[in-house]
Amino acid sequence: MPIEPLAVGVCSWSLQVTSIPELKDFLDRLGVDVVQIACGDPHHASWAEGEEMPKAAFAAGFRLSGAMLGFPGEDYTTPETIQNTGGFGNPATRVERLERLKWALDRTLALGLADLTMHAGFLPEPGEPDRKPFLDTLGKVSQLAADKGVTVAFETGQETADLLRRTLDDLKCANLKVNFDPANMLLYDKGDPIRAVEILGPDIRSVHVKDAIVTKVPGTWGEEAPLGKGQVDIARFLKTLQQVGYCGPLCIEREVGSQQQRFDDIAHGIRFVRECLAAA
């Protein structure tokens, strides 16, 4: 089913669900039917339905905006641990993660989707020795996805918007895009999220709506916050997205707190985003 421009949805992993009926129940209670869904990887979620998850998702009747992949072994304890373990950053895990990507691409197609989101890993700066091998790996990601007719969107935050812009321009791969998360820019201390939207605008394929407070101690995490209670300026963020021509869904993400607290914060977030859109 088509998804109207700027439809408000949620990220399945934020609700810490383990089955499609549980996800459907949460969505019904939240009053939304748009969801970006975890493939079923160890980091974001494991589904009780196993390989039957896509079939169950179709039967549930909600609308899927895209799939999300996390890799086994990714460690988000600190910015340093995820730099060492995230995405395709570690040369020693690139081959096995490309194999995992192949599985995720098939899962994406099984879900009837053509969009897959993931963290690429911390991108090397121009001139750093690993930049070419890293970009060669991302080129393989593009080719594997293109062979399946899938667009891959790299989630923001682990690099500055300028570095991601430069990397996309260097790669010149039409099916590599951006999943924009404004809070991640603050959590990783990588710059102003509003400016980042302006830099990356033409390539923003999907969006996580999340809020945060920037860290006061370099090298440590910032603090995630309920929508409107952090430093993103969500109303301005949504307005800027529209100014750069974004018309995809707005999937609310919440990654801290108990399941009930997350549900309550997401319910607040849905109301808040809709109020911001109505006032724009």
ROFISE-140878 format. One record per residue (C-alpha): residue number from 1; residue in three letters; chain; x, y, z negated. Coordinates in Angstrom, 1 decimal. Example, Ala and Ser with C-alpha at 12.3 -4.5 7.8 and 13.67 -1.06 7.14 Angstrom:
! residues 2
<1, "ALA", "A", <12.3, -4.5, -7.8>>;
<2, "SER", "A", <13.7, -1.1, -7.1>>;
This chain:
! residues 280
<1, "MET", "A", <0.0, 0.0, 0.0>>;
<2, "PRO", "A", <1.4, 3.5, 0.9>>;
<3, "ILE", "A", <2.5, 5.8, -1.9>>;
<4, "GLU", "A", <1.5, 9.4, -1.7>>;
<5, "PRO", "A", <4.1, 12.2, -2.0>>;
<6, "LEU", "A", <5.3, 12.9, -5.6>>;
<7, "ALA", "A", <3.3, 10.0, -7.0>>;
<8, "VAL", "A", <4.1, 9.5, -10.7>>;
<9, "GLY", "A", <5.3, 6.0, -11.6>>;
<10, "VAL", "A", <7.6, 4.2, -14.0>>;
<11, "CYS", "A", <10.7, 2.0, -14.0>>;
<12, "SER", "A", <9.8, -1.5, -15.0>>;
<13, "TRP", "A", <13.0, -2.1, -17.2>>;
<14, "SER", "A", <12.1, 1.0, -19.3>>;
<15, "LEU", "A", <9.1, -0.9, -20.7>>;
<16, "GLN", "A", <11.3, -3.9, -21.6>>;
<17, "VAL", "A", <8.8, -6.3, -20.1>>;
<18, "THR", "A", <9.5, -10.0, -19.4>>;
<19, "SER", "A", <6.6, -10.9, -17.1>>;
<20, "ILE", "A", <4.5, -9.4, -14.4>>;
<21, "PRO", "A", <1.2, -9.7, -16.4>>;
<22, "GLU", "A", <2.9, -7.8, -19.3>>;
<23, "LEU", "A", <4.1, -5.1, -16.8>>;
<24, "LYS", "A", <0.6, -4.8, -15.3>>;
<25, "ASP", "A", <-0.9, -4.4, -18.8>>;
<26, "PHE", "A", <1.5, -1.6, -19.6>>;
<27, "LEU", "A", <0.8, 0.2, -16.3>>;
<28, "ASP", "A", <-2.9, -0.1, -16.8>>;
<29, "ARG", "A", <-2.6, 1.4, -20.2>>;
<30, "LEU", "A", <-0.4, 4.2, -18.9>>;
<31, "GLY", "A", <-2.8, 5.0, -16.0>>;
<32, "VAL", "A", <-0.3, 4.5, -13.2>>;
<33, "ASP", "A", <0.2, 1.9, -10.6>>;
<34, "VAL", "A", <3.6, 2.9, -9.0>>;
<35, "VAL", "A", <6.7, 1.1, -10.3>>;
<36, "GLN", "A", <10.3, 0.8, -9.3>>;
<37, "ILE", "A", <11.0, -2.8, -10.2>>;
<38, "ALA", "A", <14.1, -4.6, -11.5>>;
<39, "CYS", "A", <15.2, -7.4, -9.2>>;
<40, "GLY", "A", <15.5, -9.8, -12.2>>;
<41, "ASP", "A", <19.2, -9.3, -12.9>>;
<42, "PRO", "A", <20.7, -9.9, -16.4>>;
<43, "HIS", "A", <21.2, -6.2, -17.1>>;
<44, "HIS", "A", <17.8, -4.7, -16.3>>;
<45, "ALA", "A", <15.4, -7.6, -16.8>>;
<46, "SER", "A", <14.8, -11.3, -16.5>>;
<47, "TRP", "A", <11.3, -12.3, -15.3>>;
<48, "ALA", "A", <9.5, -15.3, -16.8>>;
<49, "GLU", "A", <8.2, -16.0, -13.2>>;
<50, "GLY", "A", <11.8, -16.6, -11.9>>;
<51, "GLU", "A", <11.8, -17.0, -8.2>>;
<52, "GLU", "A", <8.0, -16.7, -8.1>>;
<53, "MET", "A", <8.2, -13.1, -9.4>>;
<54, "PRO", "A", <7.6, -11.4, -6.0>>;
<55, "LYS", "A", <4.5, -13.5, -5.4>>;
<56, "ALA", "A", <3.2, -12.6, -8.9>>;
<57, "ALA", "A", <4.0, -8.9, -8.2>>;
<58, "PHE", "A", <2.0, -9.0, -5.0>>;
<59, "ALA", "A", <-0.9, -10.6, -6.8>>;
<60, "ALA", "A", <-0.8, -8.0, -9.6>>;
<61, "GLY", "A", <-1.9, -5.2, -7.2>>;
<62, "PHE", "A", <0.4, -2.4, -8.3>>;
<63, "ARG", "A", <2.5, -0.4, -5.8>>;
<64, "LEU", "A", <6.2, -0.9, -5.6>>;
<65, "SER", "A", <8.5, 2.0, -4.7>>;
<66, "GLY", "A", <11.7, 0.1, -4.6>>;
<67, "ALA", "A", <13.9, -2.5, -6.3>>;
<68, "MET", "A", <16.8, -2.0, -8.8>>;
<69, "LEU", "A", <19.9, -4.1, -9.2>>;
<70, "GLY", "A", <22.3, -4.2, -12.2>>;
<71, "PHE", "A", <25.3, -6.5, -12.2>>;
<72, "PRO", "A", <26.3, -9.2, -14.8>>;
<73, "GLY", "A", <29.0, -7.9, -17.0>>;
<74, "GLU", "A", <28.2, -4.2, -16.8>>;
<75, "ASP", "A", <28.8, -2.7, -20.3>>;
<76, "TYR", "A", <27.2, 0.6, -21.1>>;
<77, "THR", "A", <28.5, 0.8, -24.7>>;
<78, "THR", "A", <30.6, 3.9, -23.9>>;
<79, "PRO", "A", <31.4, 5.9, -20.7>>;
<80, "GLU", "A", <34.8, 4.1, -20.7>>;
<81, "THR", "A", <33.4, 0.6, -20.8>>;
<82, "ILE", "A", <31.0, 1.3, -17.9>>;
<83, "GLN", "A", <33.8, 2.9, -15.9>>;
<84, "ASN", "A", <35.7, -0.3, -16.3>>;
<85, "THR", "A", <32.8, -2.6, -15.6>>;
<86, "GLY", "A", <30.2, -0.7, -13.5>>;
<87, "GLY", "A", <29.2, -1.3, -9.9>>;
<88, "PHE", "A", <32.0, -2.0, -7.5>>;
<89, "GLY", "A", <34.6, -0.1, -9.5>>;
<90, "ASN", "A", <36.7, -3.2, -10.6>>;
<91, "PRO", "A", <38.5, -4.7, -7.6>>;
<92, "ALA", "A", <38.5, -8.1, -9.3>>;
<93, "THR", "A", <34.6, -8.3, -9.3>>;
<94, "ARG", "A", <33.9, -6.9, -5.9>>;
<95, "VAL", "A", <33.6, -10.2, -4.0>>;
<96, "GLU", "A", <31.3, -11.8, -6.5>>;
<97, "ARG", "A", <29.2, -8.6, -6.7>>;
<98, "LEU", "A", <28.8, -8.5, -2.9>>;
<99, "GLU", "A", <27.4, -12.0, -3.2>>;
<100, "ARG", "A", <25.0, -10.8, -5.9>>;
<101, "LEU", "A", <24.0, -8.0, -3.6>>;
<102, "LYS", "A", <23.1, -10.5, -0.9>>;
<103, "TRP", "A", <20.7, -12.1, -3.4>>;
<104, "ALA", "A", <19.2, -8.7, -4.3>>;
<105, "LEU", "A", <18.7, -7.8, -0.7>>;
<106, "ASP", "A", <16.7, -11.0, -0.2>>;
<107, "ARG", "A", <14.7, -10.3, -3.4>>;
<108, "THR", "A", <14.0, -6.8, -2.1>>;
<109, "LEU", "A", <12.6, -8.2, 1.2>>;
<110, "ALA", "A", <10.6, -10.8, -0.8>>;
<111, "LEU", "A", <9.0, -7.9, -2.6>>;
<112, "GLY", "A", <8.0, -6.4, 0.7>>;
<113, "LEU", "A", <10.4, -3.5, 0.1>>;
<114, "ALA", "A", <13.1, -1.8, 2.1>>;
<115, "ASP", "A", <14.8, 0.2, -0.7>>;
<116, "LEU", "A", <17.3, -1.1, -3.3>>;
<117, "THR", "A", <18.9, 1.1, -6.0>>;
<118, "MET", "A", <22.1, 0.5, -8.0>>;
<119, "HIS", "A", <25.1, 2.2, -9.5>>;
<120, "ALA", "A", <28.0, 2.1, -7.1>>;
<121, "GLY", "A", <30.5, 2.5, -9.9>>;
<122, "PHE", "A", <32.8, 5.4, -10.7>>;
<123, "LEU", "A", <33.9, 6.8, -7.3>>;
<124, "PRO", "A", <37.6, 7.5, -6.9>>;
<125, "GLU", "A", <38.5, 11.1, -6.0>>;
<126, "PRO", "A", <40.1, 11.8, -2.6>>;
<127, "GLY", "A", <43.8, 11.0, -2.8>>;
<128, "GLU", "A", <43.5, 8.4, -5.4>>;
<129, "PRO", "A", <44.9, 5.0, -4.3>>;
<130, "ASP", "A", <41.7, 3.0, -4.7>>;
<131, "ARG", "A", <39.5, 5.3, -2.7>>;
<132, "LYS", "A", <39.9, 3.6, 0.6>>;
<133, "PRO", "A", <39.4, 0.0, -0.8>>;
<134, "PHE", "A", <36.4, 1.3, -2.7>>;
<135, "LEU", "A", <34.9, 3.0, 0.3>>;
<136, "ASP", "A", <35.6, -0.1, 2.4>>;
<137, "THR", "A", <33.5, -2.1, -0.1>>;
<138, "LEU", "A", <30.7, 0.4, 0.1>>;
<139, "GLY", "A", <30.9, 0.1, 3.9>>;
<140, "LYS", "A", <30.3, -3.7, 3.4>>;
<141, "VAL", "A", <27.4, -2.9, 1.2>>;
<142, "SER", "A", <25.9, -0.7, 4.0>>;
<143, "GLN", "A", <26.4, -3.4, 6.6>>;
<144, "LEU", "A", <24.9, -6.2, 4.5>>;
<145, "ALA", "A", <21.9, -4.0, 3.8>>;
<146, "ALA", "A", <21.6, -2.9, 7.4>>;
<147, "ASP", "A", <21.5, -6.5, 8.5>>;
<148, "LYS", "A", <18.4, -6.9, 6.3>>;
<149, "GLY", "A", <16.9, -3.5, 7.2>>;
<150, "VAL", "A", <17.4, -2.2, 3.7>>;
<151, "THR", "A", <18.4, 1.3, 2.5>>;
<152, "VAL", "A", <20.7, 1.3, -0.6>>;
<153, "ALA", "A", <20.4, 4.3, -2.9>>;
<154, "PHE", "A", <23.3, 4.9, -5.3>>;
<155, "GLU", "A", <22.2, 6.3, -8.6>>;
<156, "THR", "A", <23.7, 9.6, -9.7>>;
<157, "GLY", "A", <25.7, 10.4, -12.8>>;
<158, "GLN", "A", <28.9, 8.5, -12.7>>;
<159, "GLU", "A", <30.5, 11.2, -10.5>>;
<160, "THR", "A", <29.9, 14.8, -9.7>>;
<161, "ALA", "A", <27.5, 15.8, -7.0>>;
<162, "ASP", "A", <30.3, 17.2, -5.0>>;
<163, "LEU", "A", <32.2, 13.9, -5.1>>;
<164, "LEU", "A", <29.1, 11.9, -4.1>>;
<165, "ARG", "A", <28.4, 14.3, -1.3>>;
<166, "ARG", "A", <32.0, 14.0, 0.0>>;
<167, "THR", "A", <31.8, 10.2, -0.3>>;
<168, "LEU", "A", <28.5, 9.9, 1.6>>;
<169, "ASP", "A", <29.9, 12.2, 4.3>>;
<170, "ASP", "A", <33.1, 10.2, 4.5>>;
<171, "LEU", "A", <31.2, 6.9, 4.8>>;
<172, "LYS", "A", <28.8, 8.1, 7.5>>;
<173, "CYS", "A", <26.4, 5.2, 6.8>>;
<174, "ALA", "A", <22.8, 6.1, 7.6>>;
<175, "ASN", "A", <21.4, 3.6, 5.2>>;
<176, "LEU", "A", <23.4, 4.7, 2.1>>;
<177, "LYS", "A", <21.4, 7.3, 0.1>>;
<178, "VAL", "A", <20.9, 8.7, -3.4>>;
<179, "ASN", "A", <18.7, 7.7, -6.3>>;
<180, "PHE", "A", <18.7, 10.9, -8.2>>;
<181, "ASP", "A", <18.6, 10.8, -12.0>>;
<182, "PRO", "A", <19.0, 14.3, -13.5>>;
<183, "ALA", "A", <19.6, 13.1, -17.0>>;
<184, "ASN", "A", <22.6, 11.0, -15.9>>;
<185, "MET", "A", <24.4, 14.1, -14.8>>;
<186, "LEU", "A", <24.2, 15.3, -18.4>>;
<187, "LEU", "A", <24.7, 11.9, -20.1>>;
<188, "TYR", "A", <28.0, 11.4, -18.1>>;
<189, "ASP", "A", <28.8, 15.1, -18.3>>;
<190, "LYS", "A", <29.1, 15.4, -14.6>>;
<191, "GLY", "A", <27.5, 18.8, -14.0>>;
<192, "ASP", "A", <24.3, 20.8, -13.5>>;
<193, "PRO", "A", <21.5, 18.5, -12.3>>;
<194, "ILE", "A", <19.7, 21.4, -10.5>>;
<195, "ARG", "A", <22.8, 22.3, -8.5>>;
<196, "ALA", "A", <23.2, 18.6, -7.8>>;
<197, "VAL", "A", <19.8, 18.4, -6.2>>;
<198, "GLU", "A", <20.7, 21.2, -3.9>>;
<199, "ILE", "A", <23.9, 19.5, -2.9>>;
<200, "LEU", "A", <22.4, 16.0, -2.4>>;
<201, "GLY", "A", <18.9, 17.0, -1.3>>;
<202, "PRO", "A", <19.0, 15.7, 2.3>>;
<203, "ASP", "A", <20.0, 12.2, 1.0>>;
<204, "ILE", "A", <17.8, 11.9, -2.0>>;
<205, "ARG", "A", <15.8, 8.7, -1.3>>;
<206, "SER", "A", <14.3, 8.1, -4.8>>;
<207, "VAL", "A", <14.1, 9.7, -8.2>>;
<208, "HIS", "A", <14.3, 8.8, -11.8>>;
<209, "VAL", "A", <12.6, 11.4, -14.0>>;
<210, "LYS", "A", <14.6, 11.5, -17.3>>;
<211, "ASP", "A", <15.8, 14.1, -19.7>>;
<212, "ALA", "A", <19.0, 14.4, -21.8>>;
<213, "ILE", "A", <21.2, 16.6, -23.9>>;
<214, "VAL", "A", <24.8, 17.0, -22.7>>;
<215, "THR", "A", <27.5, 15.6, -25.0>>;
<216, "LYS", "A", <29.4, 17.9, -27.3>>;
<217, "VAL", "A", <32.4, 15.5, -27.5>>;
<218, "PRO", "A", <34.1, 14.8, -24.2>>;
<219, "GLY", "A", <34.3, 11.0, -23.4>>;
<220, "THR", "A", <31.2, 10.2, -25.4>>;
<221, "TRP", "A", <27.6, 9.8, -24.3>>;
<222, "GLY", "A", <25.2, 12.6, -24.2>>;
<223, "GLU", "A", <21.8, 12.0, -25.8>>;
<224, "GLU", "A", <18.7, 10.9, -23.9>>;
<225, "ALA", "A", <15.6, 12.8, -24.8>>;
<226, "PRO", "A", <11.8, 12.7, -24.1>>;
<227, "LEU", "A", <10.8, 14.7, -21.0>>;
<228, "GLY", "A", <10.8, 18.4, -21.7>>;
<229, "LYS", "A", <12.9, 18.1, -24.9>>;
<230, "GLY", "A", <16.3, 17.9, -23.2>>;
<231, "GLN", "A", <18.4, 20.3, -21.1>>;
<232, "VAL", "A", <17.4, 19.2, -17.6>>;
<233, "ASP", "A", <14.5, 21.8, -17.3>>;
<234, "ILE", "A", <12.1, 19.3, -15.8>>;
<235, "ALA", "A", <9.8, 21.8, -14.3>>;
<236, "ARG", "A", <12.6, 23.5, -12.4>>;
<237, "PHE", "A", <14.0, 20.1, -11.4>>;
<238, "LEU", "A", <10.7, 19.1, -9.9>>;
<239, "LYS", "A", <10.3, 22.4, -8.1>>;
<240, "THR", "A", <13.9, 22.1, -6.7>>;
<241, "LEU", "A", <13.1, 18.6, -5.4>>;
<242, "GLN", "A", <10.2, 20.0, -3.5>>;
<243, "GLN", "A", <12.3, 22.9, -2.2>>;
<244, "VAL", "A", <14.9, 20.5, -0.7>>;
<245, "GLY", "A", <12.0, 18.5, 1.0>>;
<246, "TYR", "A", <11.8, 15.5, -1.3>>;
<247, "CYS", "A", <8.4, 13.9, -1.1>>;
<248, "GLY", "A", <8.9, 10.4, -2.6>>;
<249, "PRO", "A", <7.7, 9.0, -5.9>>;
<250, "LEU", "A", <8.7, 10.2, -9.3>>;
<251, "CYS", "A", <9.5, 7.2, -11.5>>;
<252, "ILE", "A", <9.9, 8.0, -15.2>>;
<253, "GLU", "A", <12.8, 6.2, -16.9>>;
<254, "ARG", "A", <13.3, 5.8, -20.6>>;
<255, "GLU", "A", <16.3, 3.7, -21.9>>;
<256, "VAL", "A", <16.4, 4.2, -25.7>>;
<257, "GLY", "A", <14.1, 3.3, -28.5>>;
<258, "SER", "A", <11.8, 0.5, -29.4>>;
<259, "GLN", "A", <9.3, -0.8, -26.8>>;
<260, "GLN", "A", <6.5, 1.1, -28.5>>;
<261, "GLN", "A", <8.6, 4.3, -28.7>>;
<262, "ARG", "A", <9.5, 4.0, -25.0>>;
<263, "PHE", "A", <5.8, 3.4, -24.1>>;
<264, "ASP", "A", <4.8, 6.5, -26.1>>;
<265, "ASP", "A", <7.6, 8.6, -24.6>>;
<266, "ILE", "A", <6.7, 7.5, -21.1>>;
<267, "ALA", "A", <3.0, 8.2, -21.7>>;
<268, "HIS", "A", <4.0, 11.7, -22.8>>;
<269, "GLY", "A", <6.3, 12.0, -19.7>>;
<270, "ILE", "A", <3.5, 11.1, -17.3>>;
<271, "ARG", "A", <1.3, 13.8, -18.8>>;
<272, "PHE", "A", <4.2, 16.3, -18.8>>;
<273, "VAL", "A", <5.2, 15.6, -15.1>>;
<274, "ARG", "A", <1.6, 16.0, -14.0>>;
<275, "GLU", "A", <1.3, 19.3, -15.8>>;
<276, "CYS", "A", <4.5, 20.6, -14.2>>;
<277, "LEU", "A", <3.3, 19.6, -10.8>>;
<278, "ALA", "A", <-0.1, 21.2, -11.3>>;
<279, "ALA", "A", <1.5, 24.4, -12.4>>;
<280, "ALA", "A", <4.0, 24.6, -9.5>>;
